[in-house]
C-alpha cells in the first residue's frame, strides 16, 4: 500500500514541526507549509536523513486569501493528493481590540478561521472518495472559556475550530475520515515569543507547560482512535471541566482575573 501524505500548516516550528517529526517516524510523506521556506527546508533535510519519506515544502502566507488559493493550485498542479490535513498555523494578538487595527484582526481571522476552513473543504473530497482521511484542527482549551480582556478574537476563533471539527466529524462518520479538535494549554513553542508573551510563560510552573511532543502524540493517538476532541494535560482537563460545569457567575470572574497577565498593557 502506498504511503500516505499529510499536509501540515505552520510546520516551521513548535507544534507544527513536531507533527512533522511524529508523522515522519510513522512513515507518512509530508507537505510542509509555512511562511519561512528556509526553516521548512531545514526541517525537511533533517527528516529525510532520519526517515525514508517524501517531503514537499511550500511557502504561503495564510493571512492572504490569494496565497491560500495559490497554495491549493500548486498542490493540484504538482499532483499532490493529501490524505491528511493538520490545520496548525495560528497566533494571537495580545493587545485589546481597540488597540489593534482592523487589518490585524482580519488577518488573524484569515489565518485562524478562513484558511483552515478552505483547506479542509478543498482536500476533503479526495479523502471521502478514497474512504480514508485524517484531519486535526488545532484549537485550544480557551475554546471552552467565557473570554477575557486581551487576545479578543482568540477564544472565538478556537471555539470555531472546536465546533467546526465536531460538526465535520459528525458528517463524515463511517466514511473513513477521522476529524479531531486538539485543545492544548501552555505548550513549549514559539507561540508566546511571536505575540510577546515570553515573560508570562516563564512564570508558569513547569508542571503546567507541556512539551510539543507530548501534545502531538496525544493528538495523533486521539485522532486514530476516532475521538472528536482531545484536551491534553491533566491540569488543562481540570480547567476545561470547571469552565464547562461551573456556573457562569462563578467561573467568569475567575477566568478574567487569571487572564490579566496574558494581556499586554496599552
C-alpha positions as CSV (number, residue, x, y, z in Angstrom):
1,X,0.0,0.0,0.0
2,X,1.5,3.4,-1.0
3,X,2.5,5.7,1.9
4,X,0.0,8.3,2.9
5,X,0.7,12.0,2.6
6,X,-0.3,14.6,5.2
7,X,-0.3,18.4,4.8
8,X,0.8,20.4,7.9
9,X,0.4,24.2,8.1
10,X,2.6,26.3,10.4
11,X,5.2,23.5,10.2
12,X,8.3,25.6,10.6
13,X,8.3,25.5,14.4
14,X,6.6,24.4,17.6
15,X,3.6,22.1,17.4
16,X,3.6,22.1,13.6
17,X,7.3,21.0,13.4
18,X,6.6,18.3,16.0
19,X,3.7,17.0,13.9
20,X,6.1,16.7,11.0
21,X,8.6,14.7,13.2
22,X,5.9,12.5,14.7
23,X,4.3,11.6,11.4
24,X,7.7,11.1,9.7
25,X,8.5,8.5,12.3
26,X,5.4,6.7,11.2
27,X,6.4,6.7,7.5
28,X,4.0,9.4,6.4
29,X,5.0,11.6,3.5
30,X,4.7,15.3,4.2
31,X,3.7,18.6,2.6
32,X,5.0,21.3,4.9
33,X,3.5,24.8,4.7
34,X,4.7,28.0,6.4
35,X,5.9,31.5,5.5
36,X,9.5,30.7,6.3
37,X,10.6,28.4,3.4
38,X,14.2,28.2,4.7
39,X,13.1,26.7,8.0
40,X,10.8,24.3,6.2
41,X,13.7,23.1,4.0
42,X,16.0,22.7,7.1
43,X,13.4,20.6,8.8
44,X,12.8,18.6,5.7
45,X,16.5,17.9,5.3
46,X,16.6,16.6,8.9
47,X,13.7,14.3,8.4
48,X,14.8,13.0,5.0
49,X,18.1,11.8,6.6
50,X,16.3,10.1,9.5
51,X,13.3,8.6,7.6
52,X,12.7,7.3,4.1
53,X,9.9,9.6,3.2
54,X,9.0,12.2,0.6
55,X,8.7,15.8,1.7
56,X,7.4,18.8,-0.2
57,X,8.0,22.3,1.2
58,X,5.6,25.1,0.1
59,X,5.7,28.7,1.4
60,X,2.5,30.6,1.9
61,X,1.2,33.5,4.0
62,X,-2.2,32.2,5.1
63,X,-3.4,35.7,6.0
64,X,-3.5,36.4,2.3
65,X,-6.5,34.7,0.7
66,X,-4.9,34.8,-2.7
67,X,-1.9,32.9,-1.4
68,X,-4.1,30.2,0.2
69,X,-5.8,29.8,-3.2
70,X,-2.4,29.7,-4.8
71,X,-1.3,27.1,-2.4
72,X,-4.2,24.9,-3.4
73,X,-3.4,25.4,-7.0
74,X,0.2,24.4,-6.5
75,X,-0.8,21.3,-4.7
76,X,-3.1,20.3,-7.6
77,X,-0.5,21.2,-10.3
78,X,2.1,19.1,-8.5
79,X,-0.4,16.2,-8.5
80,X,-0.2,16.0,-4.7
81,X,-3.2,14.4,-3.1
82,X,-3.1,14.9,0.7
83,X,-4.7,12.1,2.7
84,X,-4.4,14.1,5.9
85,X,-4.6,17.7,7.0
86,X,-3.2,19.2,10.1
87,X,-4.5,22.8,10.5
88,X,-1.9,24.1,12.9
89,X,-1.0,27.6,11.7
90,X,-2.1,30.2,14.2
91,X,-1.2,33.0,16.5
92,X,-2.8,35.6,18.8
93,X,-3.0,39.3,19.3
94,X,-2.3,40.0,22.9
95,X,-3.5,43.7,22.8
96,X,-7.1,44.7,23.3
97,X,-9.4,45.0,20.3
98,X,-9.3,48.8,20.4
99,X,-5.5,48.8,20.4
100,X,-5.3,46.8,17.2
101,X,-6.2,47.7,13.6
102,X,-9.0,46.2,11.6
103,X,-6.4,44.7,9.2
104,X,-4.6,42.9,12.1
105,X,-7.9,41.4,13.3
106,X,-8.9,40.4,9.7
107,X,-5.5,38.9,9.0
108,X,-5.9,36.9,12.2
109,X,-9.3,35.6,11.1
110,X,-7.9,34.6,7.7
111,X,-5.1,32.5,9.3
112,X,-7.1,31.0,12.2
113,X,-10.5,30.6,10.7
114,X,-10.7,31.1,6.9
115,X,-7.6,29.2,5.8
116,X,-8.3,26.1,7.8
117,X,-11.8,26.0,6.5
118,X,-10.8,26.4,2.9
119,X,-8.1,23.8,3.1
120,X,-10.4,21.3,4.8
121,X,-13.1,21.9,2.1
122,X,-10.8,21.5,-0.8
123,X,-8.9,18.5,0.5
124,X,-11.9,16.6,1.9
125,X,-13.3,15.4,-1.4
126,X,-10.2,13.2,-2.1
127,X,-10.4,11.8,1.4
128,X,-14.0,10.9,1.0
129,X,-13.5,9.4,-2.4
130,X,-10.9,7.0,-1.2
131,X,-12.5,6.2,2.1
132,X,-9.6,7.4,4.2
133,X,-8.7,10.7,5.7
134,X,-7.3,12.3,8.8
135,X,-7.9,15.9,9.9
136,X,-6.6,17.5,13.1
137,X,-7.6,21.1,13.8
138,X,-5.5,22.8,16.4
139,X,-7.9,24.5,18.8
140,X,-7.2,25.4,22.4
141,X,-8.5,24.9,25.9
142,X,-9.6,28.6,25.7
143,X,-12.3,27.4,23.3
144,X,-14.3,26.5,26.4
145,X,-13.7,29.8,28.2
146,X,-16.1,32.8,28.5
147,X,-13.4,35.1,27.1
148,X,-11.5,37.9,28.8
149,X,-9.7,41.2,28.1
150,X,-6.9,40.9,25.5
151,X,-6.5,38.3,22.8
152,X,-10.0,39.3,21.9
153,X,-10.8,37.1,18.9
154,X,-8.6,34.1,20.0
155,X,-11.2,32.3,22.1
156,X,-13.8,32.9,19.4
157,X,-11.5,31.5,16.7
158,X,-10.6,28.5,18.8
159,X,-14.3,27.8,19.6
160,X,-15.0,27.9,15.9
161,X,-12.3,25.3,15.3
162,X,-13.7,23.1,18.1
163,X,-17.3,23.3,16.8
164,X,-16.3,23.0,13.1
165,X,-14.3,19.9,13.9
166,X,-17.2,18.3,15.8
167,X,-19.7,19.1,13.1
168,X,-17.4,17.8,10.3
169,X,-16.7,14.6,12.3
170,X,-20.4,14.0,12.5
171,X,-20.8,14.5,8.8
172,X,-18.0,12.1,7.8
173,X,-18.7,9.5,10.4
174,X,-18.5,6.0,8.9
175,X,-16.8,7.2,5.7
176,X,-13.2,6.6,6.7
177,X,-12.3,10.2,7.6
178,X,-11.5,11.0,11.2
179,X,-11.6,14.6,12.5
180,X,-10.2,15.8,15.8
181,X,-10.0,19.1,17.6
182,X,-6.8,19.4,19.5
183,X,-7.2,21.6,22.6
184,X,-3.8,22.1,24.4
185,X,-2.9,24.6,27.1
186,X,0.5,26.2,27.6
187,X,3.0,24.4,25.3
188,X,6.7,24.8,24.7
189,X,6.8,26.5,21.3
190,X,7.5,29.9,19.6
191,X,3.8,30.8,20.1
192,X,4.4,33.0,23.1
193,X,7.5,34.6,21.5
194,X,5.5,35.6,18.4
195,X,3.0,37.6,20.4
196,X,5.3,39.0,23.0
197,X,4.3,36.6,25.9
198,X,7.7,35.0,26.7
199,X,7.8,36.6,30.1
200,X,4.4,35.2,31.0
201,X,5.3,31.7,30.0
202,X,8.4,31.8,32.3
203,X,6.1,32.4,35.3
204,X,4.2,29.2,34.7
205,X,5.2,26.2,36.9
206,X,6.9,23.6,34.7
207,X,4.2,21.1,35.5
208,X,1.7,23.3,33.7
209,X,3.6,23.6,30.5
210,X,3.6,20.6,28.1
211,X,6.2,19.7,25.6
212,X,5.2,19.9,21.9
213,X,5.9,16.2,21.6
214,X,3.5,15.2,24.4
215,X,0.7,17.4,22.9
216,X,1.2,16.0,19.4
217,X,1.5,12.3,20.4
218,X,-1.7,12.6,22.4
219,X,-3.4,14.3,19.4
220,X,-2.3,11.6,16.9
221,X,-3.5,8.8,19.3
222,X,-6.8,10.5,19.7
223,X,-7.3,11.1,16.0
224,X,-6.5,7.4,15.2
225,X,-9.0,6.4,17.9
226,X,-11.7,8.5,16.3
227,X,-12.0,11.0,19.1
228,X,-13.6,14.3,18.2
229,X,-11.9,16.3,20.9
230,X,-8.7,15.9,22.9
231,X,-7.7,18.2,25.8
232,X,-4.1,17.5,26.6
233,X,-2.7,17.5,30.2
234,X,-4.4,16.8,33.4
235,X,-4.4,20.4,34.6
236,X,-6.0,21.5,31.3
237,X,-8.6,18.8,31.6
238,X,-9.5,20.0,35.0
239,X,-9.7,23.6,33.8
240,X,-12.0,22.6,30.9
241,X,-14.2,20.6,33.3
242,X,-14.6,23.7,35.6
243,X,-15.2,26.0,32.6
244,X,-17.9,23.6,31.3
245,X,-19.7,22.8,34.5
246,X,-19.2,25.7,37.0
247,X,-21.9,28.3,37.0
248,X,-21.1,31.2,34.7
249,X,-21.3,33.7,37.5
250,X,-18.5,31.9,39.3
251,X,-16.2,30.9,36.5
252,X,-16.2,34.1,34.5
253,X,-14.7,36.4,37.2
254,X,-12.0,33.7,37.9
255,X,-11.1,33.4,34.2
256,X,-11.0,37.1,33.7
257,X,-8.8,37.6,36.8
258,X,-6.4,34.9,35.7
259,X,-6.3,36.2,32.1
260,X,-5.0,39.6,33.1
261,X,-1.4,38.5,32.9
262,X,-1.9,37.4,29.3
263,X,-2.9,40.9,28.2
264,X,-0.3,43.4,27.0
265,X,-0.9,46.7,28.8
266,X,-1.7,49.6,26.5
